[in-house]
C-alpha cells in the first residue's frame, strides 16, 4: 500500500513516515526543502519528492501533515489529483476547516477522514496514545484505519469536527495560554528556575516540567493553535474574566468569594479521588527510578536513552540528583538522569542475547539412571545467562556404575561465568561431573 505524507520531512510528519515505514508500508514524503527531504529519505528508507501532486496522484492514502496556516492550501493542491478509491487524511490541531476543504476538493470516490493525533514526535509508539477521529462518512477506509489504530493499542476518540474544535479550545487553547503565561511571568520576575526547585513541592516540580515541555515546542505552531480555532477566543475571554475576578477578590480581601469560586470549581472537576490518585502516581514516578538506581550502585544496570533509543549496559558507579556514571568495559560514561529509563531484567537479557557473543560448552555428569534429562535441561535453561541447553549424549558403559547413567549436556551462554552456575546446579542434583 502506497502512503504519501505531505510535509513528511520534519516534526510529526517525519514521525508518521518513520512509524508507517516500520509497519511495512510503501512511504513517500514531500517537503519544500530538498536537502531535508533527501536526508529524511536516506535516514528512513522512504521515497522523497518535492512535488505534492506527484506523490498524491500515485498514493492510496494521503496524510496532510503541514503547518495549520497552510493546511487548507495543501489540501486544495493535492485532493483534486487523487485517484478514485483512495483516502485523504489530515493531522492538524483544528478539524472544522480542513474537513470542509477536503470534502469540497476531494473528487468523487475519494474518502475523507480528518484525524488529530494528541501527541508529538517524541513518542516511540501509539500504545496508550489518544487519536481523535472525526469521520464525515464512514466508508471502507474508516474501518481499516480504526482497526489499525486499535491493533496498535491507541485510545481512539470518535467525534465530529465541531465537538473536537470546541474541546481543543480548552484542552489546547486554554492550557497552552496558561502555561506560556506562567513561563513568561517567571521570566519577567527573573526567577532562577533551578534554584526555585530547591524550595519546591513535587507538584511544582511536575508543573514546571509540563510548562517547559510546552514552551520548548515550535512557537509558530502554538500560535497557530491559538489563532485558528474559532472557539478559542471565547475560552480566552472567559479565562481572563475569571482571573480578574479572583485577583479582585484577593486584592479586596474577599475571602468568602474566593472560597466560593474555588469550591465550586472543585465540585465541577471530574472524580477528584481518581485525579488525586493519578497525580500521586505522577509524583511517585519522579523519584521511583532514582530510588531503584540508589539500590543499584555497584551493580550492573541497563539504561535506554528516551530520545535516541541507544542502550547503555554497565556498572553503576555514581549517582547524583541530575546525573549518573556507568562503567562500560572500563570506560566511564556520564548520562543525564532525565534522559534515560531503566531496562527491565528481561529487556536487558534479551538485548544481551541479541548483541553479545555466545559461547558453547559441554559438561558430562553421572546421574541416577531414573533421572529425567528433560527436567535437568529445562532447569539449566532457567539459569541467568544461559541461552539454550540440550542433551548431546547419554551413555551406559563399563565405566559407569550400575544404576547410573552418564549424560553429556550442551549449553550456550552469554557470560562464560555462567558455566560455574551450571556445574554447581548439577552437583546440587547429586550428579558427579566427569
C-alpha positions in Angstrom: 0.0 0.0 0.0 1.4 3.4 -1.0 1.1 6.2 1.5 2.2 9.8 0.8 2.9 12.0 3.8 2.6 15.7 2.7 5.1 17.5 4.9 6.8 14.3 6.0 10.3 15.8 6.2 10.1 17.1 9.7 8.2 17.1 13.0 5.1 14.9 13.3 5.1 14.2 9.6 8.5 12.7 9.8 7.4 10.6 12.8 4.4 9.3 10.9 6.6 8.4 7.9 9.0 6.5 10.2 6.3 4.7 12.1 4.4 3.6 9.0 7.6 2.5 7.3 8.3 0.3 10.3 4.9 -1.3 9.7 5.8 -2.3 6.2 4.0 0.4 4.1 5.5 2.0 1.0 6.1 5.6 2.0 6.7 8.8 0.0 7.4 12.0 1.9 7.2 15.5 0.4 8.6 18.9 1.5 9.8 22.1 0.0 13.4 21.7 1.4 15.1 19.3 -0.9 18.1 18.9 1.3 16.0 18.0 4.3 13.9 15.7 2.0 16.9 13.7 0.8 18.2 13.5 4.3 14.9 12.0 5.6 14.7 9.7 2.6 18.1 8.2 3.3 17.6 8.1 7.1 14.1 6.4 7.0 14.5 4.4 3.7 11.5 6.2 2.1 11.0 7.9 -1.2 11.1 11.7 -1.4 9.7 14.2 -3.9 9.3 17.9 -3.8 6.1 17.6 -5.8 3.0 17.2 -3.7 0.8 16.5 -6.7 3.1 13.8 -8.0 3.0 12.0 -4.6 -0.8 12.4 -4.3 -1.6 11.1 -7.7 0.1 7.7 -7.1 -0.9 7.1 -3.4 -3.6 5.0 -1.9 -3.6 7.2 1.2 -2.6 10.9 1.5 -1.7 12.2 5.0 -1.5 16.0 5.1 0.9 17.0 7.9 1.8 20.6 7.3 1.6 23.8 9.5 -2.0 24.8 10.3 -1.9 28.0 8.4 -1.0 26.2 5.1 -3.2 23.1 5.6 -6.1 24.3 3.6 -3.9 25.3 0.6 -2.1 22.0 0.8 -5.4 20.1 0.7 -6.6 22.2 -2.3 -3.4 21.3 -4.1 -3.4 17.5 -3.6 -7.0 16.5 -3.2 -8.1 17.1 -6.9 -5.4 14.8 -8.3 -6.1 11.8 -6.1 -7.2 8.6 -7.7 -10.6 7.0 -7.2 -10.8 4.7 -4.2 -8.1 6.5 -2.2 -8.2 8.2 1.2 -7.2 11.7 2.2 -6.4 12.5 5.9 -5.1 15.5 7.8 -3.5 15.5 11.2 -3.8 19.2 12.2 -5.0 20.5 15.6 -8.2 22.0 14.2 -10.7 20.0 12.3 -13.7 22.1 11.0 -11.9 24.0 8.3 -9.7 21.1 7.0 -12.8 18.8 7.0 -14.8 21.3 4.9 -11.9 21.9 2.4 -11.3 18.1 2.0 -14.9 17.5 1.3 -15.0 20.3 -1.2 -11.9 19.5 -3.2 -11.7 15.7 -3.0 -13.0 14.0 -6.2 -16.0 11.6 -6.1 -14.8 8.3 -4.9 -12.1 9.7 -2.6 -12.8 9.1 1.1 -12.2 11.9 3.7 -11.0 11.1 7.2 -9.8 14.0 9.4 -7.9 12.9 12.5 -5.9 14.6 15.3 -3.1 12.6 17.0 -2.9 14.0 20.5 0.9 13.6 20.8 4.1 15.0 19.3 7.0 13.4 17.5 8.9 12.4 20.7 6.8 9.2 21.4 8.0 5.8 20.4 4.7 4.0 19.6 0.9 4.5 19.6 0.5 2.4 22.7 -1.9 4.3 25.0 -1.8 7.5 22.9 -5.0 9.4 22.1 -6.1 9.8 18.5 -9.3 11.8 17.8 -11.1 10.7 14.6 -13.7 12.9 13.1 -15.2 10.9 10.2 -17.5 12.7 7.7 -18.8 9.4 6.2 -17.7 6.0 7.5 -16.6 4.4 4.2 -14.4 1.4 3.6 -11.2 3.2 4.7 -12.7 4.1 8.1 -12.8 0.6 9.4 -9.3 -0.1 8.1 -7.8 2.9 9.8 -9.8 2.4 13.0 -8.7 -1.2 13.3 -5.1 -0.3 12.6 -5.1 2.2 15.5 -6.9 -0.4 17.7 -4.2 -3.1 16.9 -1.6 -0.5 17.9 -3.4 -0.1 21.3 -4.2 3.6 20.7 -7.0 5.2 22.6 -9.5 6.2 19.8 -12.0 9.0 20.3 -14.7 9.3 17.6 -16.5 12.6 17.4 -17.4 15.4 15.0 -15.1 18.2 13.8 -17.2 20.8 15.6 -17.1 19.0 19.0 -13.3 18.4 18.5 -12.6 22.1 18.0 -14.8 23.1 21.0 -12.9 20.7 23.2 -9.5 21.7 21.8 -10.2 25.3 22.7 -9.9 24.1 26.3 -7.5 21.1 26.0 -5.0 23.1 24.0 -6.1 26.7 23.7 -6.7 27.3 27.4 -3.9 25.1 28.9 -1.2 26.4 26.4 -2.1 30.0 27.1 -2.0 29.4 30.9 1.3 27.5 30.8 3.0 30.0 28.5 1.7 32.9 30.7 3.2 31.2 33.8 6.6 30.7 32.0 6.6 34.3 30.8 5.8 35.5 34.3 8.6 33.6 35.9 10.9 35.1 33.3 9.6 38.6 33.9 10.2 38.1 37.7 13.8 36.9 36.8 13.3 33.8 38.9 16.1 31.2 38.7 14.1 28.0 37.8 16.8 25.7 39.0 17.1 27.4 42.4 13.3 27.6 42.7 13.2 23.8 42.5 15.2 23.6 45.8 12.2 25.2 47.5 9.6 23.3 45.6 6.9 20.8 46.3 6.6 17.8 44.0 3.6 19.4 42.4 5.6 22.5 41.5 8.4 20.3 40.0 5.8 18.4 37.9 4.1 21.6 36.8 7.4 23.2 35.8 8.3 20.1 33.7 5.0 20.3 31.9 5.4 24.0 31.3 8.9 23.5 30.0 7.6 20.8 27.7 5.1 23.2 26.2 7.4 26.2 25.8 10.1 24.1 24.2 7.9 23.3 21.2 7.6 25.2 18.0 6.2 28.7 18.9 4.8 29.2 15.4 2.7 26.0 15.8 1.4 27.1 19.2 0.5 30.5 17.9 -1.5 28.8 15.1 -3.2 26.6 17.6 -4.3 29.7 19.5 -5.5 31.6 16.4 -7.0 29.0 14.0 -9.7 27.6 16.3 -12.7 29.9 16.3 -13.9 28.7 19.7 -10.6 29.7 21.5 -11.5 33.4 21.6 -14.4 32.8 23.9 -12.4 30.4 26.1 -9.6 33.0 26.4 -12.1 35.7 27.3 -13.7 33.5 30.0 -10.3 32.7 31.5 -9.2 36.3 31.6 -12.6 37.3 33.2 -12.2 34.6 35.9 -8.6 35.6 36.6 -9.6 39.3 37.0 -12.5 38.2 39.3 -10.1 36.2 41.5 -7.5 38.9 41.5 -10.0 41.4 42.6 -11.2 39.1 45.4 -7.6 38.7 46.7 -6.9 42.5 46.4 -10.1 43.4 48.3 -9.8 40.7 50.9 -12.9 38.9 49.8 -12.1 35.5 51.3 -15.7 34.3 51.1 -15.9 35.0 47.4 -12.6 33.3 46.7 -13.5 30.2 48.7 -16.9 30.0 46.9 -15.3 30.2 43.4 -12.6 27.6 44.3 -15.1 25.3 46.0 -17.5 25.5 43.0 -14.7 24.7 40.6 -13.6 21.7 42.7 -17.1 20.3 42.6 -17.1 20.6 38.8 -13.9 18.7 38.4 -14.5 15.1 37.4 -13.8 12.4 40.1 -11.4 14.2 42.5 -10.3 10.9 44.1 -9.3 9.5 40.8 -7.5 12.7 39.9 -5.6 12.7 43.2 -4.6 9.0 42.6 -3.3 9.8 39.1 -1.4 12.8 40.3 0.0 10.8 43.2 1.3 8.2 40.7 2.9 11.0 38.6 4.6 12.4 41.7 5.9 9.0 42.7 7.2 8.4 39.2 9.5 11.4 39.7 11.5 9.6 42.3 10.8 5.9 41.6 13.6 5.3 39.2 16.1 7.3 41.3 15.2 5.0 44.3 15.8 1.9 42.2 19.1 3.3 41.0 20.2 4.1 44.5 20.0 0.4 45.3 21.9 -0.5 42.2 25.2 1.4 42.8 28.0 -1.1 42.2 25.7 -3.4 40.2 25.1 -3.9 36.5 22.2 -1.8 35.1 20.7 -1.3 31.6 19.5 2.2 30.6 17.8 3.4 27.4 18.1 6.9 26.1 14.5 8.0 25.8 15.2 10.1 22.7 17.8 8.3 20.7 16.9 4.8 21.8 20.6 4.0 22.5 21.1 1.4 25.2 23.9 1.5 27.8 24.7 -1.5 29.9 27.4 -1.2 32.6 28.2 -1.0 36.3 26.6 2.0 38.0 29.5 3.8 39.7 28.0 7.1 40.8 24.6 8.8 41.2 23.8 12.4 41.7 20.4 14.3 41.6 20.9 15.1 37.9 23.5 12.6 36.5 24.8 9.1 36.8 28.0 7.4 35.8 28.3 4.0 34.2 31.5 1.9 33.9 31.2 0.3 30.5 34.1 -2.1 29.8 36.4 0.2 31.9 35.2 3.4 30.2 33.2 6.0 32.3 30.0 7.2 30.6 28.1 10.1 32.2 24.3 10.3 31.5 21.6 12.8 32.4 19.0 11.1 34.6 16.1 12.8 33.0 17.1 11.4 29.6 17.2 7.7 30.4 14.9 4.9 31.5 15.8 1.7 33.3 15.5 -1.5 31.3 13.7 -4.4 33.0 15.7 -7.6 33.6 14.0 -9.3 30.6 14.8 -6.3 28.3 18.4 -6.3 29.4 18.7 -10.1 29.0 17.0 -10.1 25.5 19.4 -7.3 24.4 22.4 -9.3 25.6 21.2 -12.4 23.8 20.8 -10.5 20.6 24.0 -8.4 20.7 26.6 -10.2 22.9 28.8 -13.1 21.7 27.6 -16.6 22.6 29.9 -19.3 23.9 29.1 -23.1 23.8 30.2 -25.5 26.5 29.8 -29.3 27.1 29.5 -30.9 30.5 29.3 -34.6 31.3 27.9 -35.9 34.6 26.8 -39.1 36.1 23.2 -39.2 37.3 20.9 -41.9 38.8 19.5 -44.0 36.0 15.9 -43.0 36.7 16.6 -39.2 36.4 14.7 -37.1 33.9 17.1 -35.5 31.3 14.4 -33.1 30.2 13.9 -31.7 33.7 17.7 -31.3 34.1 18.0 -29.4 30.7 15.0 -27.2 31.4 16.4 -26.2 34.8 19.7 -25.3 33.3 18.0 -23.1 30.7 16.3 -21.2 33.6 19.7 -20.1 34.9 20.6 -16.5 34.3 23.0 -16.1 31.4 22.1 -19.5 29.8 20.5 -19.2 26.4 20.0 -22.8 25.4 20.6 -26.3 26.7 20.2 -29.8 25.2 21.2 -33.4 25.8 24.1 -34.2 23.5 24.8 -37.8 24.5 23.7 -40.5 27.0 26.0 -43.3 27.9 25.8 -46.6 29.9 29.1 -48.4 29.7 31.5 -50.4 31.8 33.0 -47.2 33.2 29.6 -46.1 34.6 28.5 -47.6 37.9 25.4 -49.9 37.9 22.2 -47.9 38.3 23.8 -44.8 36.9 23.9 -43.0 33.5 26.3 -40.5 32.0 24.6 -37.5 30.3 26.5 -35.0 28.2 24.8 -31.6 28.1 25.5 -29.0 25.5 24.7 -25.4 26.6 25.1 -21.9 25.3 25.8 -18.8 27.4 26.4 -15.1 27.0 28.5 -14.9 30.2 31.3 -17.5 30.5 31.0 -17.4 34.3 27.6 -19.0 33.9 29.3 -22.4 33.4 30.1 -22.4 37.1 26.4 -21.9 37.9 25.7 -24.9 35.6 28.2 -27.1 37.3 27.1 -26.1 40.8 23.5 -26.8 39.8 24.4 -30.3 38.6 26.3 -31.0 41.8 23.2 -29.9 43.7 21.3 -32.5 41.9 23.7 -35.1 43.3 25.5 -35.6 39.9 29.2 -36.4 39.7 30.9 -34.4 37.0 33.3 -36.4 34.9 
